[in-house]
Amino acid sequence: MSQYRDLTEVVVGQPASDGAGVRLTRVFGGRDAARFDPFLMLDEFDSDSAEDYIGGFPSHPHRGFETVTYMLEGRMLHEDHLGNQGLLGPGDVQWMTAGRGIIHSEMPQQDHGTMRGFQLWLNLPAADKMQPAHYRDLPATAMPECELSGGGQLKLIAGRLEHQGQSLTGPITGGATEPLYIDLQLPENTRVTLPVPATHRVLSYVYEGNVTVHGAARAANLRKGQLGRYGEGDSVRLEAGQAGARLLLLAGRPIGEPIVQYGPFVMNTEAEIHQAIKDYQLGQLTA
């Protein structure tokens, strides 16, 4: 019998600015990272005012983790120190493994209209932090979608999912954290139950409408702009409110190692952070 997960914490996203003045909502990130292990940060950007996003994210470094950029609206160009380029449009995803080091930029390819999407940071275990950098640009068509029996739609960005007799496999699978990344759209008053690995940390972020989480012990609400962290169990049961809901469902196997972060570097020790800074200053971050 399924054990429905209860909500154990609700986090409210806060206004923030990053890059060259890009306005965004920092859903979580920075402090108390172990609570969200293996996830490090989630940012939401959503504006129809070019002054909020036009500055973009000029060249900057990363080491020790993965970034996942998911576009809902707008166009963003990614470039790195190796000369690689990738243009993300609506529904597209870039999954970048920074590994031992990458220097890249993320710049809007529009001067009007809406720019909307998310960036998720996913940690790497010590054994994988110094692997060569690489990334995959995934068009919207690469992500399997399915219609839900009660109405609504599910889009699988990463991981594997057994649902309604279907076996879905996202374009990204495996790895030490075995991530599951789902974009879920639910019409008003629709219920859905989704299996999640009992071994994984589970989070959900509501970016439109609101949902009720029906756990084993109690029901709790999540509204737009709120992230929920779940307790133990092997499934999540959700019910959309009268306005319907859109939300991200995230799950990943916790790494359980020390997390030391300094801006764009995430390692296990202070010494490794100092080395990352030194490597960047000497032009050896990506060597």
C-alpha positions as CSV (number, residue, x, y, z in Angstrom):
1,M,0.0,0.0,0.0
2,S,1.3,3.5,-0.9
3,Q,2.5,5.8,1.9
4,Y,1.5,9.3,1.0
5,R,4.1,11.9,1.9
6,D,3.2,14.7,4.3
7,L,4.4,18.3,3.9
8,T,7.0,19.0,6.6
9,E,8.0,22.6,5.6
10,V,6.7,25.4,3.4
11,V,9.1,28.0,2.0
12,V,8.1,31.3,0.5
13,G,10.3,32.5,-2.4
14,Q,11.9,35.9,-2.0
15,P,12.7,38.7,-4.5
16,A,16.3,38.8,-5.6
17,S,18.7,40.0,-8.2
18,D,21.5,38.2,-10.0
19,G,23.7,38.4,-13.0
20,A,23.6,41.9,-14.5
21,G,20.6,43.0,-12.6
22,V,18.2,40.2,-13.5
23,R,15.1,40.3,-11.2
24,L,14.0,36.9,-10.0
25,T,12.5,35.0,-7.2
26,R,14.9,32.9,-5.1
27,V,12.7,30.1,-4.0
28,F,15.5,28.6,-1.9
29,G,19.3,28.5,-1.8
30,G,22.3,29.6,0.1
31,R,21.6,28.7,3.8
32,D,20.8,25.4,5.4
33,A,21.5,23.6,2.2
34,A,21.4,20.2,3.9
35,R,17.6,20.5,4.3
36,F,17.2,20.3,0.5
37,D,20.1,17.9,-0.3
38,P,20.8,17.1,-3.2
39,F,19.2,20.3,-4.4
40,L,21.1,23.6,-3.8
41,M,19.0,26.3,-5.3
42,L,15.8,27.1,-7.3
43,D,15.3,30.4,-9.0
44,E,12.1,31.5,-10.9
45,F,12.3,34.3,-13.4
46,D,9.1,35.8,-14.8
47,S,8.7,39.3,-16.3
48,D,7.3,41.0,-19.3
49,S,9.5,44.0,-18.7
50,A,12.8,43.9,-20.6
51,E,14.5,46.0,-18.0
52,D,14.1,43.1,-15.5
53,Y,16.0,40.6,-17.6
54,I,17.8,42.3,-20.5
55,G,21.2,42.4,-18.7
56,G,21.3,38.6,-18.5
57,F,24.1,36.6,-17.0
58,P,27.4,37.6,-18.6
59,S,30.4,35.2,-18.4
60,H,30.8,33.6,-15.0
61,P,32.3,30.4,-13.6
62,H,30.9,27.3,-11.9
63,R,32.5,24.2,-10.3
64,G,31.2,21.2,-8.4
65,F,27.5,20.9,-9.3
66,E,24.9,20.9,-12.1
67,T,22.6,23.6,-13.4
68,V,19.2,22.9,-15.0
69,T,17.6,25.8,-17.0
70,Y,13.9,25.3,-18.0
71,M,12.3,27.9,-20.2
72,L,8.6,28.4,-20.3
73,E,8.6,31.6,-22.4
74,G,11.3,33.7,-24.1
75,R,14.6,32.9,-25.7
76,M,18.0,32.6,-23.9
77,L,21.4,31.9,-25.5
78,H,24.0,29.9,-23.6
79,E,27.7,30.1,-24.6
80,D,30.8,28.7,-22.9
81,H,34.6,29.0,-22.9
82,L,34.9,26.2,-25.4
83,G,32.9,28.0,-28.0
84,N,29.7,25.9,-27.5
85,Q,26.3,27.6,-28.0
86,G,22.8,26.6,-27.3
87,L,19.6,28.6,-27.9
88,L,16.8,27.8,-25.5
89,G,13.2,28.6,-26.5
90,P,9.8,27.8,-24.9
91,G,9.7,24.4,-23.3
92,D,13.4,23.8,-23.8
93,V,15.9,22.6,-21.2
94,Q,19.6,22.9,-20.7
95,W,21.2,20.4,-18.3
96,M,24.8,21.5,-17.6
97,T,27.3,19.6,-15.5
98,A,29.9,22.1,-14.4
99,G,32.2,19.4,-13.0
100,R,35.7,20.7,-12.5
101,G,34.9,24.0,-14.2
102,I,33.1,25.9,-16.9
103,I,32.9,29.6,-17.8
104,H,29.7,30.4,-19.6
105,S,27.1,33.2,-20.2
106,E,23.3,33.1,-20.4
107,M,22.0,36.1,-22.4
108,P,18.4,37.0,-23.5
109,Q,17.7,37.0,-27.2
110,Q,14.9,39.5,-27.0
111,D,14.4,43.1,-26.0
112,H,10.6,42.8,-25.3
113,G,8.0,40.3,-24.3
114,T,7.9,37.8,-21.5
115,M,10.9,35.9,-20.2
116,R,9.8,33.1,-17.9
117,G,11.4,29.9,-16.5
118,F,13.5,28.3,-13.8
119,Q,17.0,27.5,-12.9
120,L,17.7,24.6,-10.6
121,W,21.1,23.8,-9.0
122,L,21.7,20.1,-8.3
123,N,24.7,19.0,-6.2
124,L,27.3,16.5,-7.2
125,P,29.0,14.0,-4.8
126,A,32.8,14.5,-4.1
127,A,33.6,11.6,-6.5
128,D,32.0,13.5,-9.4
129,K,32.8,17.1,-8.7
130,M,36.0,17.2,-10.8
131,Q,34.7,15.4,-13.9
132,P,35.0,17.3,-17.2
133,A,32.3,19.8,-17.8
134,H,29.5,18.9,-20.3
135,Y,25.9,19.8,-21.0
136,R,22.9,18.8,-23.1
137,D,20.5,21.2,-24.8
138,L,17.1,19.4,-24.8
139,P,14.4,20.6,-27.1
140,A,10.8,20.6,-25.8
141,T,10.1,17.6,-28.0
142,A,12.7,15.5,-26.1
143,M,10.6,15.5,-22.9
144,P,7.8,12.9,-22.8
145,E,4.3,14.2,-21.9
146,C,1.2,12.3,-20.9
147,E,-2.4,13.3,-20.4
148,L,-3.7,12.5,-16.9
149,S,-6.8,10.4,-16.5
150,G,-8.5,13.0,-14.3
151,G,-7.5,15.8,-16.6
152,G,-4.3,17.8,-16.9
153,Q,-0.8,17.1,-18.2
154,L,2.5,15.8,-17.0
155,K,5.9,16.6,-18.6
156,L,8.9,14.5,-17.6
157,I,12.2,16.4,-17.7
158,A,14.3,13.9,-15.9
159,G,14.0,10.4,-14.3
160,R,11.7,7.5,-14.8
161,L,8.0,7.3,-13.9
162,E,5.4,4.6,-13.9
163,H,2.0,6.1,-14.1
164,Q,-1.4,5.1,-15.4
165,G,0.1,1.9,-16.9
166,Q,2.7,3.9,-18.8
167,S,6.4,3.8,-18.4
168,L,7.9,7.2,-19.0
169,T,11.7,7.9,-19.3
170,G,13.0,11.5,-19.4
171,P,16.0,12.5,-21.5
172,I,18.1,12.7,-18.3
173,T,18.3,9.6,-16.1
174,G,20.6,8.0,-13.5
175,G,23.7,9.6,-11.9
176,A,24.4,9.6,-8.2
177,T,21.3,11.6,-7.3
178,E,18.9,9.9,-9.7
179,P,16.9,13.1,-10.2
180,L,13.2,13.2,-11.0
181,Y,11.9,16.5,-12.5
182,I,8.3,16.9,-13.4
183,D,6.3,19.8,-14.7
184,L,2.6,19.2,-13.8
185,Q,-0.5,21.1,-15.0
186,L,-3.8,20.4,-13.2
187,P,-7.3,21.7,-14.0
188,E,-9.5,22.9,-11.1
189,N,-10.3,20.3,-8.4
190,T,-8.2,17.6,-10.2
191,R,-6.5,15.0,-8.1
192,V,-3.4,13.1,-9.0
193,T,-1.2,10.6,-7.2
194,L,2.4,10.2,-8.3
195,P,5.0,7.6,-7.2
196,V,8.3,8.9,-5.9
197,P,11.3,6.9,-4.7
198,A,11.2,6.3,-1.0
199,T,15.0,6.9,-0.9
200,H,14.7,10.5,-2.3
201,R,14.2,14.0,-1.0
202,V,11.0,15.4,-2.5
203,L,10.1,19.1,-3.1
204,S,7.3,20.8,-5.1
205,Y,7.0,24.4,-6.2
206,V,3.7,25.9,-7.2
207,Y,4.0,28.6,-9.8
208,E,0.4,29.0,-10.8
209,G,-2.8,28.5,-8.7
210,N,-2.7,26.4,-5.6
211,V,-2.8,22.7,-4.5
212,T,-3.8,20.7,-1.4
213,V,-1.2,18.0,-0.5
214,H,-3.1,15.0,1.0
215,G,-0.5,13.3,3.2
216,A,-0.8,10.2,5.3
217,A,-1.4,12.3,8.5
218,R,-2.9,15.5,7.3
219,A,-3.8,17.8,4.4
220,A,-1.9,21.0,3.8
221,N,-2.1,23.8,1.2
222,L,0.5,25.2,-1.1
223,R,-0.2,28.4,-3.1
224,K,1.6,30.2,-5.9
225,G,5.2,31.2,-4.9
226,Q,5.5,28.5,-2.2
227,L,7.8,25.5,-2.1
228,G,6.9,22.4,-0.1
229,R,9.4,20.0,1.4
230,Y,8.0,16.5,2.1
231,G,8.5,13.8,4.7
232,E,8.9,10.1,4.2
233,G,6.8,8.0,1.8
234,D,6.6,6.5,-1.7
235,S,4.0,8.7,-3.3
236,V,2.7,12.3,-3.5
237,R,-1.1,13.0,-3.6
238,L,-2.1,16.4,-4.9
239,E,-5.4,18.2,-5.5
240,A,-5.6,21.4,-7.5
241,G,-7.7,24.3,-6.2
242,Q,-10.6,26.1,-8.0
243,A,-8.2,28.0,-10.2
244,G,-6.2,24.9,-11.2
245,A,-2.4,24.7,-10.6
246,R,0.9,24.4,-12.3
247,L,3.9,23.1,-10.3
248,L,7.3,21.5,-10.4
249,L,7.8,18.2,-8.6
250,L,11.4,17.5,-7.8
251,A,13.0,14.4,-6.2
252,G,16.6,13.4,-5.8
253,R,18.7,10.9,-3.7
254,P,20.4,12.9,-0.9
255,I,24.2,12.9,-1.1
256,G,24.8,13.3,2.6
257,E,28.2,15.0,2.3
258,P,29.4,18.4,3.7
259,I,28.3,21.3,1.5
260,V,30.6,24.3,1.3
261,Q,29.5,27.0,-1.1
262,Y,31.1,30.2,-2.2
263,G,29.0,31.9,-4.9
264,P,29.3,29.8,-8.1
265,F,31.6,27.1,-6.5
266,V,30.1,24.2,-4.4
267,M,32.6,21.8,-2.9
268,N,33.0,19.7,0.3
269,T,35.7,21.7,2.2
270,E,36.9,25.2,2.6
271,A,40.3,24.2,1.1
272,E,38.6,23.0,-2.1
273,I,36.8,26.4,-2.3
274,H,40.1,28.3,-1.9
275,Q,41.5,26.1,-4.7
276,A,38.6,26.8,-7.0
277,I,39.0,30.6,-6.4
278,K,42.8,30.3,-7.0
279,D,42.3,28.2,-10.2
280,Y,39.8,30.7,-11.5
281,Q,42.2,33.6,-10.8
282,L,45.0,31.8,-12.6
283,G,42.9,30.8,-15.5
284,Q,43.1,27.1,-14.6
285,L,39.5,26.5,-13.4
286,T,38.7,24.5,-16.5
287,A,42.1,22.9,-17.1
